[in-house]
Amino acid sequence: MLNSFTMGWPGATRTPILWEPTPNQEISPSMSVSQARFAIGDVIHHTKFGYRGVIVDVDPVFQGSETWYRVMAKSRPPKDKPWYHVLVHDATHRTYVAERHLEADHEGGQISHPELGRYFDTFQNGHYFRSGAAQ
């Protein structure tokens, strides 16, 4: 199954990029990764491209194809560290981002994205939660 991701940041051309999970990989919004710096629902800031977003899934290591990595990951971030699926604020696309390019968002505001309700229904203290998961 191919997933269409768009490499995007403010001012960039919104070109769809096909990203193919490795064999037997399932993308699960409930995946948890203990060694990851960020968790599902965290609002983040991309340090290289300046956009804000919310994490909707975490892969413990890079799960894309070698072709995607060669074309899209120009800075060659490590594949053996966590990678994040991010809904981009004020946009309609999502990105797949290496942990080293993310930091906690300090604006504190909510994210505007058409898919937000598919993943979360509550925003409290700068974090998004799923039904019944609010702390």
Residue frames as a rotation matrix with the C-alpha (Angstrom) as fourth column:
MET 1
0.583 0.812 0.000 0.00
0.812 -0.583 0.000 0.00
0.000 0.000 -1.000 0.00
LEU 2
-0.486 -0.734 0.474 1.40
0.727 -0.641 -0.246 3.38
0.484 0.225 0.846 -0.97
ASN 3
0.370 0.513 -0.774 0.84
0.820 -0.572 0.013 6.42
-0.437 -0.640 -0.633 1.20
SER 4
0.208 -0.259 0.943 1.00
0.677 -0.657 -0.330 9.83
0.705 0.708 0.038 -0.38
PHE 5
0.299 -0.211 -0.931 2.98
0.770 -0.523 0.366 12.34
-0.564 -0.826 0.006 1.62
THR 6
0.729 -0.105 0.677 3.85
0.416 -0.718 -0.559 15.85
0.544 0.688 -0.479 0.58
MET 7
-0.282 -0.831 -0.480 7.11
0.959 -0.247 -0.136 17.48
-0.006 -0.499 0.867 1.45
GLY 8
0.336 0.535 0.775 5.95
0.562 -0.774 0.291 20.84
0.756 0.338 -0.561 2.60
TRP 9
-0.312 -0.310 -0.898 6.84
0.856 -0.502 -0.124 23.97
-0.412 -0.807 0.422 4.43
PRO 10
0.532 0.584 -0.613 5.70
0.285 -0.805 -0.520 27.55
-0.797 0.102 -0.595 4.00
GLY 11
0.334 -0.330 -0.883 6.45
-0.722 -0.692 -0.015 28.71
-0.606 0.643 -0.469 0.47
ALA 12
-0.695 -0.631 0.344 7.40
-0.300 0.689 0.660 25.26
-0.654 0.356 -0.668 -0.84
THR 13
-0.379 0.541 -0.751 5.87
-0.822 0.175 0.542 23.59
0.425 0.823 0.378 -3.85
ARG 14
-0.051 0.465 0.884 3.33
-0.764 0.551 -0.334 21.04
-0.643 -0.693 0.327 -2.63
THR 15
-0.146 -0.101 -0.984 4.40
-0.854 0.514 0.074 18.02
0.499 0.852 -0.162 -4.67
PRO 16
0.790 0.455 0.411 2.96
-0.603 0.698 0.386 14.65
-0.112 -0.553 0.826 -3.60
ILE 17
-0.361 -0.909 -0.207 5.65
-0.884 0.405 -0.234 12.14
0.296 0.098 -0.950 -2.72
LEU 18
0.645 0.549 -0.531 4.91
-0.372 0.833 0.408 8.44
0.667 -0.066 0.742 -2.62
TRP 19
-0.364 -0.673 0.644 6.12
-0.920 0.150 -0.363 6.79
0.148 -0.725 -0.673 0.51
GLU 20
0.357 0.456 -0.815 5.98
-0.407 0.861 0.303 3.03
0.840 0.224 0.494 0.75
PRO 21
0.514 -0.157 0.843 6.08
-0.825 0.179 0.536 1.30
-0.235 -0.971 -0.038 4.14
THR 22
-0.622 -0.756 -0.202 8.51
-0.779 0.625 0.058 -1.59
0.083 0.193 -0.978 4.42
PRO 23
-0.282 0.535 -0.796 7.04
-0.190 0.782 0.593 -5.11
0.940 0.319 -0.119 4.09
ASN 24
-0.095 0.417 -0.904 4.73
0.759 0.618 0.205 -6.13
0.644 -0.666 -0.375 6.97
GLN 25
-0.948 -0.227 -0.223 4.73
0.317 -0.714 -0.624 -2.61
-0.018 -0.663 0.749 8.42
GLU 26
0.109 0.985 0.137 1.43
0.883 -0.159 0.442 -1.26
0.457 0.073 -0.886 9.65
ILE 27
-0.760 -0.260 0.596 1.04
0.032 -0.930 -0.365 2.42
0.649 -0.259 0.715 10.41
SER 28
0.026 0.759 -0.651 -0.82
0.844 0.333 0.421 2.59
0.536 -0.560 -0.632 13.68
PRO 29
0.133 0.057 0.990 -1.93
-0.180 -0.980 0.080 5.79
0.975 -0.189 -0.120 15.38
SER 30
0.920 0.264 0.291 -1.67
-0.324 0.091 0.942 3.96
0.222 -0.960 0.169 18.71
MET 31
0.440 -0.831 -0.341 2.01
0.586 0.553 -0.592 3.00
0.681 0.061 0.730 18.33
SER 32
0.962 -0.228 0.150 4.12
-0.266 -0.664 0.699 4.09
-0.059 -0.712 -0.699 21.27
VAL 33
0.432 -0.895 -0.112 7.88
0.398 0.300 -0.867 4.39
0.809 0.330 0.486 21.24
SER 34
0.818 -0.046 -0.574 9.59
0.566 -0.119 0.816 4.62
-0.106 -0.992 -0.072 24.61
GLN 35
-0.134 -0.970 -0.202 12.88
0.852 -0.216 0.477 6.02
-0.506 -0.108 0.856 23.29
ALA 36
-0.056 0.185 0.981 11.20
0.795 -0.587 0.156 8.76
0.604 0.789 -0.114 21.25
ARG 37
-0.925 -0.314 -0.212 11.55
0.379 -0.764 -0.522 12.38
0.002 -0.564 0.826 22.48
PHE 38
-0.673 0.735 -0.087 8.03
-0.739 -0.673 0.036 13.22
-0.032 0.089 0.996 21.30
ALA 39
-0.746 0.515 0.423 4.69
0.281 0.819 -0.501 11.45
-0.604 -0.255 -0.755 21.65
ILE 40
-0.517 0.696 0.499 1.50
0.700 0.007 0.714 11.26
0.493 0.718 -0.491 19.64
GLY 41
0.569 0.807 -0.162 -0.40
0.789 -0.479 0.385 14.48
0.233 -0.346 -0.909 20.28
ASP 42
-0.014 -0.656 -0.755 2.67
0.648 -0.581 0.493 16.64
-0.762 -0.482 0.433 20.90
VAL 43
0.974 0.206 0.089 2.75
0.210 -0.691 -0.692 19.96
-0.081 0.693 -0.716 19.07
ILE 44
0.185 -0.980 0.070 6.15
0.762 0.188 0.620 20.43
-0.621 -0.061 0.781 17.45
HIS 45
0.736 -0.137 -0.662 8.20
-0.434 -0.848 -0.306 22.95
-0.519 0.513 -0.684 15.48
HIS 46
0.742 -0.525 0.416 10.36
0.670 0.602 -0.435 21.86
-0.023 0.601 0.799 12.52
THR 47
0.400 -0.655 -0.641 13.76
0.280 -0.579 0.766 23.43
-0.873 -0.486 -0.049 13.11
LYS 48
-0.611 -0.701 0.369 14.87
0.533 -0.020 0.846 23.36
-0.585 0.713 0.386 9.47
PHE 49
-0.648 0.413 0.640 11.70
0.614 -0.214 0.760 24.49
0.451 0.885 -0.115 7.68
GLY 50
-0.982 0.060 0.178 9.99
-0.142 -0.859 -0.492 26.49
0.123 -0.508 0.852 10.43
TYR 51
-0.212 0.975 -0.065 6.51
-0.427 -0.032 0.904 24.97
0.879 0.219 0.423 10.35
ARG 52
-0.567 0.195 0.800 4.42
-0.771 0.215 -0.599 23.86
-0.289 -0.957 0.028 13.33
GLY 53
-0.185 0.557 -0.809 2.50
-0.544 0.628 0.557 20.59
0.819 0.543 0.187 13.47
VAL 54
0.236 0.305 0.923 1.12
-0.929 0.350 0.122 17.79
-0.286 -0.886 0.366 15.60
ILE 55
-0.795 -0.581 -0.175 2.49
-0.605 0.782 0.150 14.25
0.050 0.224 -0.973 15.78
VAL 56
0.309 0.951 -0.033 -0.03
-0.951 0.309 0.007 11.59
0.017 0.030 0.999 14.76
ASP 57
0.994 -0.057 -0.097 2.27
0.060 0.998 0.033 8.55
0.095 -0.039 0.995 14.68
VAL 58
0.334 -0.928 0.165 5.80
-0.881 -0.245 0.404 7.52
-0.334 -0.280 -0.900 15.63
ASP 59
0.855 -0.231 -0.464 8.07
-0.041 0.862 -0.505 4.99
0.517 0.451 0.728 13.93
PRO 60
0.832 -0.552 -0.046 10.92
0.132 0.117 0.984 3.72
-0.538 -0.825 0.170 16.14
VAL 61
-0.414 -0.910 0.032 13.22
0.247 -0.078 0.966 3.81
-0.876 0.407 0.257 13.09
PHE 62
-0.460 0.192 -0.867 12.89
-0.779 -0.556 0.290 5.03
-0.426 0.809 0.406 9.49
GLN 63
-0.205 0.497 0.843 10.19
0.163 0.867 -0.471 3.00
-0.965 0.041 -0.259 7.71
GLY 64
0.588 0.418 -0.692 10.23
-0.536 -0.439 -0.721 4.56
-0.605 0.795 -0.034 4.25
SER 65
0.880 -0.270 0.390 11.76
0.461 0.677 -0.573 3.27
-0.109 0.685 0.720 1.05
GLU 66
-0.077 -0.988 -0.137 15.37
0.741 -0.148 0.655 3.85
-0.667 -0.051 0.743 0.05
THR 67
-0.324 0.034 0.945 14.13
0.840 -0.449 0.304 5.88
0.434 0.893 0.117 -2.93
TRP 68
0.738 0.639 0.217 12.13
0.436 -0.697 0.569 8.21
0.515 -0.325 -0.793 -0.68
TYR 69
0.661 -0.542 -0.519 15.14
0.494 -0.206 0.845 8.64
-0.565 -0.815 0.131 1.62
ARG 70
-0.349 -0.851 0.392 17.52
0.863 -0.130 0.487 9.45
-0.364 0.509 0.780 -1.25
VAL 71
-0.237 0.334 0.912 15.12
0.707 -0.585 0.398 11.98
0.666 0.739 -0.097 -2.80
MET 72
0.581 0.706 0.405 13.59
0.231 -0.620 0.750 13.63
0.780 -0.342 -0.524 0.26
ALA 73
0.921 -0.230 -0.314 16.03
0.310 -0.053 0.949 13.30
-0.235 -0.972 0.023 3.17
LYS 74
0.695 -0.643 0.322 18.80
0.111 -0.346 -0.932 15.48
0.710 0.683 -0.169 1.72
SER 75
0.292 -0.596 0.748 20.40
-0.869 -0.493 -0.053 16.11
0.400 -0.634 -0.662 5.12
ARG 76
-0.070 -0.278 -0.958 20.65
-0.140 0.954 -0.267 12.32
0.988 0.115 -0.105 5.64
PRO 77
0.069 0.154 0.986 19.17
-0.980 -0.176 0.096 12.12
0.188 -0.972 0.139 9.14
PRO 78
-0.842 -0.482 0.244 19.81
-0.528 0.829 -0.183 8.85
-0.114 -0.283 -0.952 10.96
LYS 79
-0.190 0.759 -0.623 17.53
-0.537 0.451 0.713 5.96
0.822 0.469 0.322 10.02
ASP 80
-0.366 -0.036 -0.930 18.05
0.489 0.843 -0.225 4.20
0.792 -0.537 -0.291 13.36
LYS 81
-0.963 0.148 -0.223 16.34
0.109 -0.544 -0.832 6.96
-0.245 -0.826 0.508 15.40
PRO 82
-0.181 0.981 0.065 12.59
0.650 0.170 -0.741 7.76
-0.738 -0.092 -0.669 15.63
TRP 83
-0.967 0.091 0.236 10.71
0.144 -0.569 0.810 9.30
0.208 0.817 0.537 12.69
TYR 84
-0.580 0.753 -0.310 7.38
0.228 -0.215 -0.950 11.10
-0.782 -0.621 -0.047 13.05
HIS 85
-0.431 0.609 0.666 4.20
0.820 -0.044 0.571 11.46
0.377 0.792 -0.480 11.00
VAL 86
-0.690 0.036 -0.723 3.17
0.419 -0.795 -0.439 15.12
-0.590 -0.606 0.533 11.36
LEU 87
0.345 0.789 0.509 0.05
0.937 -0.321 -0.137 17.07
0.055 0.524 -0.850 10.36
VAL 88
-0.699 -0.693 0.175 1.30
0.700 -0.713 -0.028 20.49
0.144 0.103 0.984 9.23
HIS 89
-0.197 0.584 -0.787 -0.39
0.572 -0.584 -0.576 23.58
-0.796 -0.564 -0.219 10.70
ASP 90
0.197 0.432 -0.880 -2.44
-0.375 -0.796 -0.475 25.72
-0.906 0.423 0.005 8.28
ALA 91
-0.608 -0.381 -0.697 -1.96
-0.792 0.219 0.570 23.16
-0.064 0.898 -0.434 5.49
THR 92
0.562 0.826 -0.041 -3.65
-0.824 0.554 -0.120 20.06
-0.077 0.101 0.992 4.09
HIS 93
0.400 -0.494 -0.772 -0.61
-0.271 0.740 -0.615 17.80
0.875 0.455 0.162 3.90
ARG 94
0.946 -0.225 0.233 1.43
-0.154 0.319 0.935 15.75
-0.284 -0.921 0.267 6.34
THR 95
0.328 -0.903 -0.278 5.15
-0.780 -0.093 -0.618 15.15
0.533 0.420 -0.735 6.57
TYR 96
0.896 -0.249 -0.367 7.46
0.373 0.870 0.321 12.34
0.239 -0.425 0.873 7.64
VAL 97
0.572 -0.610 0.548 10.23
-0.505 -0.789 -0.351 13.86
0.646 -0.076 -0.759 9.76
ALA 98
-0.010 -0.707 -0.707 13.37
0.521 0.600 -0.608 12.63
0.854 -0.374 0.362 11.48
GLU 99
0.628 0.285 -0.724 13.55
0.775 -0.139 0.617 13.37
0.076 -0.948 -0.308 15.20
ARG 100
-0.298 -0.867 -0.400 16.66
0.882 -0.410 0.233 15.53
-0.366 -0.283 0.887 14.86
HIS 101
-0.764 0.045 0.644 14.65
0.385 -0.769 0.510 18.15
0.518 0.638 0.570 12.92
LEU 102
0.266 0.956 0.120 11.99
0.340 -0.210 0.917 18.60
0.902 -0.203 -0.381 15.62
GLU 103
-0.927 -0.371 -0.056 11.72
0.176 -0.299 -0.938 20.59
0.331 -0.879 0.343 18.82
ALA 104
-0.285 0.848 -0.447 8.85
0.903 0.082 -0.421 21.27
-0.321 -0.524 -0.789 21.20
ASP 105
-0.154 0.342 0.927 6.58
0.569 -0.736 0.366 24.07
0.808 0.584 -0.081 20.00
HIS 106
-0.719 -0.195 -0.667 6.61
0.683 -0.374 -0.627 27.09
-0.127 -0.907 0.402 22.30
GLU 107
-0.791 0.497 0.356 3.73
-0.222 -0.776 0.590 29.04
0.570 0.388 0.725 20.73
GLY 108
-0.911 0.383 0.152 1.21
-0.030 0.307 -0.951 27.01
-0.411 -0.871 -0.269 22.70
GLY 109
-0.236 0.873 -0.427 -1.60
-0.873 -0.383 -0.301 27.38
-0.426 0.302 0.853 20.20
GLN 110
0.305 0.469 0.829 -3.70
-0.026 0.874 -0.485 24.75
-0.952 0.126 0.279 18.49
ILE 111
-0.833 -0.541 0.115 -3.02
0.019 0.179 0.984 23.32
-0.553 0.822 -0.139 15.05
SER 112
0.237 0.879 -0.414 -5.31
-0.613 -0.195 -0.766 23.91
-0.754 0.435 0.492 12.09
HIS 113
-0.850 -0.436 -0.295 -5.46
-0.509 0.539 0.671 20.89
-0.133 0.720 -0.681 9.77
PRO 114
-0.066 0.934 -0.350 -8.44
-0.933 0.067 0.354 19.19
0.354 0.350 0.867 8.07
GLU 115
0.058 0.047 -0.997 -7.46
-0.045 0.998 0.044 15.71
0.997 0.042 0.060 9.38
LEU 116
-0.681 -0.446 0.581 -7.06
-0.537 -0.236 -0.810 16.77
0.498 -0.864 -0.079 13.02
GLY 117
0.022 0.813 0.582 -10.45
-0.991 0.095 -0.095 15.38
-0.132 -0.575 0.808 14.10
ARG 118
0.568 0.102 -0.817 -9.56
-0.419 0.890 -0.180 11.99
0.709 0.445 0.548 12.66
TYR 119
-0.185 -0.798 -0.573 -6.85
0.286 0.515 -0.808 11.62
0.940 -0.313 0.133 15.31
PHE 120
-0.886 -0.238 -0.397 -7.80
0.450 -0.243 -0.859 13.82
0.108 -0.940 0.323 18.26
ASP 121
0.077 0.950 0.302 -10.80
0.637 -0.280 0.718 15.36
0.767 0.137 -0.627 19.94
THR 122
0.907 0.188 -0.377 -9.33
0.419 -0.500 0.758 17.28
-0.045 -0.845 -0.532 22.89
PHE 123
0.052 -0.897 0.440 -6.62
0.395 -0.386 -0.834 19.91
0.917 0.217 0.334 23.27
GLN 124
0.969 0.230 -0.093 -5.38
0.161 -0.297 0.941 20.57
0.189 -0.927 -0.324 26.81
ASN 125
0.678 -0.724 -0.125 -2.25
-0.157 -0.309 0.938 22.29
-0.718 -0.617 -0.323 28.08
GLY 126
0.116 -0.663 -0.739 -0.59
-0.914 -0.363 0.183 22.34
-0.390 0.654 -0.648 24.66
HIS 127
-0.893 -0.400 0.209 -1.22
-0.316 0.885 0.341 18.65
-0.321 0.239 -0.917 23.87
TYR 128
-0.123 0.850 -0.512 -3.80
-0.920 0.095 0.379 16.77
0.371 0.518 0.771 21.80
PHE 129
-0.736 -0.011 0.677 -5.63
-0.406 0.808 -0.428 13.69
-0.542 -0.590 -0.598 23.13
ARG 130
-0.710 0.570 -0.413 -7.95
-0.097 0.503 0.859 11.01
0.697 0.650 -0.302 21.78
SER 131
0.270 0.921 0.280 -11.33
-0.586 -0.074 0.807 10.31
0.764 -0.382 0.520 23.34
GLY 132
0.959 0.231 -0.162 -10.96
-0.011 0.604 0.797 9.06
0.282 -0.762 0.582 26.87
ALA 133
0.339 -0.914 -0.222 -7.22
0.841 0.400 -0.365 9.66
0.423 -0.062 0.904 26.88
ALA 134
0.297 -0.209 0.932 -7.12
-0.137 -0.975 -0.175 13.22
0.945 -0.075 -0.318 28.27
GLN 135
-0.230 -0.490 -0.841 -5.04
0.809 0.384 -0.446 13.57
0.541 -0.782 0.308 31.41
